[in-house]
Each structure stands twice: as C-alpha cells, then as structure tokens.
Amino acid sequence: MSSDVLIGIVGIVVMIFLFLTGLEMAYCMALVGFFGFTFLMSIGPASNLVAKDFMDAFTTYSYTVIPLFVLMGEFAANSNIAKRLYNGAYKWFGHVPGGLAMTTVVGATAFKAMCGSTLATVGTFAGLAIPEMDRYGYKKELSAGTVASVGTIGMILPPSTVLIIYGLICEQSIGRLFLAGILPALMISFLFIMVIAIWVTIDPKVAPRAEKAKWKERFVVLPEVLIVLIIFGIVIGGMMAGFFSPTEAGTIGTVSVFVMAFLRRETSFEMIKKSIKGSLKTAIMTLMLIAGSSIFGHFLTITEIPFITADWASALPFPPAAIMAVIVVLYLVGGSIMDDLAFMVLATPIFFPTALALGFDPIWFGIMVSITLMIGGLIPPIALYVFITGNITGLPFKTIYKGVMPFLGALVFALILIFIFPQIVTWLPTLIMG
C-alpha cells in the first residue's frame, strides 16, 4: 500500500470521527480535504483549491436548479395545495379499508410531483394526515408509519434534489435521471398501498372505514389533481422534450406554483418570507455539501483511492452483481449512521467509478443509490424521517418505528426487483430520449 493511499484512508477515518463529534458533514469534508491536500501537495495549491471549489459551488449556473426546485416545494408546502390534494384523494379512497392511509400515499406522491423537498413532504403530511387518521380511529402505528415512509419517495420522484445532486456530481443527464425515477417511484407507491391493504386485512381494527363520498363530490375535486398533472407535465415534460433546461424548468415550476397560490389568495408576506427563508436554508446546506465534497473529492483523487477501488473490485473473482450487492450494503450502513444526502455526496465519487468498471448503467446506479438511501433514512440510528414525524406529532419513536417496518419490507422488495430487472429504471429514458 502506497503512502498516498494510506493518507487517504486516514483522511476518511478522521472525517468520520469529526462527523461523529457533531460537526456538519460539509465542514468535515472541506477540512479533511484541505489538510490532506496540503499534506500531499502544499498549502498554496490547497488554498487555491478551496477557493475555487467554493466559488464554483455558489456561482455555477447549473447548480441554480437546486434552490429553484426547493423554492417550488416551499411554496407548495406553505400554501393549501397539499391539503386540497389530500381531501381530493380522500373523496375517492376514504371509504376503502385503510383508505385514509392509502389517501396519504396518493396525496403525498402527487404533492411530491410538485415539490423538490422530501422533508417538506414529510413535514406537511405529518401535520395534515395524521390528525385526520386519528379522528377516524386509525392506530398510531399505521398513520405514523405511512407518513414517515411515503416521504422517502421524494428521493426518486422528480423533481428530486438527490437525483439533481447525483447528476451534477457524476456528470449525468438530470433529465434522464428524472425519467428513470418515475416508474420506480410509482411502483413503490403501489407497494405501499399493498402493504396497507394487507395490514388492514390482517387486522381490520387498525383502520376503520370512512363514509363513502358521492360521485358528484369525487368529480368536483378532480380539477385539483389536474392542475398538479399540468404543472408536472410542463416542468418535467418540457425539460425531457428539450424545450428548456433543468434550471429553466425549476423557474417555470416555481412561478407556476406561486401563481396558483396567488390566484387562490393563499399568499402573504409571511408565506413568501417563510418560503424564501426555508429554501435558502436548504439550498445553502446543499451547496455547502457539494463544495465540501468537491474539496474532499480532489483530495481522494490525488490519493487514487477511487481508481484503485474500481480496479480492485473489477478484478475480484465474483460476479459484478455480488460486488454491487456489497456496495448497496455499504450505502445502507452509511445512510443509517449519517444524513442520507451527506453520505451520498461522500460515497458516490468513490463507488461511481467502480460501478462503471463493473459495466453497470450510471442512470440505473443513481436510482439504486437513491432507493438505498430511502431505506437508510428509515432505519436507526439516524432515521431522519422517523425523527421529523416524531418531532411534529409528539409520538414515541418506538411507535413510529413499529409502523415503519412493513414499509421497509416493501422498499427492500423494490430494491431487489430493480436489481434483478434494471429495465424498470432504464426503459422510460431509453423510450423517450433514446
């Protein structure tokens, strides 16, 4: 083992130690990358590297797509869009056994189609759906487990911040990634509904039926869903067709959601202030992660660890699928002990060359990584979506974990299906974009 590789390994260990002390991952990566680069080169090039990477992260035009989609989600979350979607889905499915929980899956999936933030989706429906299910006698395990789990779909359903960052880091088409995430996201939503149906069949007391709405009431709420589909179609479809770039798509989506809220008189100075403040907080955190990842990535590059790892993995006397399974397990472990987005930014530059060397499709790998992080976001010790649900509702984490377990099984099943049948991911991008 060369001295450069040993220094790189020491740097990774030090970075993890710093993170465990409570320091933000962006600063951990930046500090280790800077001092590691200084040790291997000198302080002059290291200082130039830090300045350039931070400047690039905050001035690169393609990165403006991140705050735009996040702002779009904040406008959607801070208006009554989610409430109307939920009420609309409830009119159609509320009378079915477990219908309110199924409504939450449908409503949250539709809401996420307009929202770039998974956290906003979980936060919105934790405050909106759980009280409704409480009112109709649903058990806490089912209501909280549904809300905590359905928010993870935002990692692969466009506009997904995770897929945007993956595309920027790995230099992949964001449009293809968005298309690749649609079918897996819909499949996972369907699996979640099946979990609820099976759960209610086994224990009918967990979810009493609601009253059946009249057909007139059902058709009245259809325009709400139609508006969401139109905005989704314009933003995603226009980008896929090449009418505008991802950044322009984010702008159009943000303006569309704001205009819709404005026409419904759901905007105010406080709403706009809250939305801008929330989007700036999330966007700056994300851009800091990208800057820190760039610095750390340059340090890893001169240690040659990513390339040595790729060569070593491709030379192993095991099938590529077995090696990819090990990578998936590593993402699962990493996503469960630190913030999922931070771990993705940290680990992907190391494992992406390995995936390419093994012959895997880079778009498929991005979706696999995202679903793996979805699972990591629900298992302890971090379990971000469980903590958000618990903090908003005040429910014990033990109760939420118990409710999340059946949905975790569905996510693992979806991961296995996509692992065995990669066409679930690659078919739509190939069909539309060639």
URGICOR-V231155 format. One record per helix or strand. SS is the DSSP state (H for helix, E for strand). FROM is the first residue (numbers start at 1). LEN is the number of residues. If there is no record, write none. Layout:
BEGIN
ss	from	len
SS	FROM	LEN
SS	FROM	LEN
END
This chain:
BEGIN
ss	from	len
H	3	18
H	25	16
H	43	17
H	61	18
H	81	13
H	99	14
H	118	18
H	140	16
H	161	10
H	174	29
H	204	3
H	215	6
H	222	19
H	246	18
H	269	35
H	305	11
H	320	18
H	340	18
H	362	15
H	384	10
H	397	24
H	423	11
END
